[in-house]
């Protein structure tokens, strides 16, 4: 979470499959091929993208609304091999780089053990 969208609120959603659904949501918008990463101020090429929507809100989660955007995949981190993803809104083409939160590795809910075997 941050000042605008608190922890636990939906920050963004993206349609990853089937590809036809992502294309239909794009409604003629073309995915970004290169974006400015907010945290590093560096332009980075986009390897893959999926259409989605991100939450915009005023400080304190006032007047939340959805805005179109893209979940984007960047090249893997050269030093660690970690996958790198970001979300970029249509309105400004500046990506927020997503970070893995280590606590997610030990959360029983996020381990998906509660899901039926065929869905895990």
Buried (B, 14 or more C-beta within 10 A) or exposed (E): EEEBBEEEEEBBBBBEEEEEEBEEBBEEEEBBEEBBBBEEEEEBEBEEBBBBBBBBBEEEBEEEEEEBBBBBBBEEEEEEEEEBBBBBBBEEEEBBBBEEEEEEEEEEEEEEEEEEEEEE
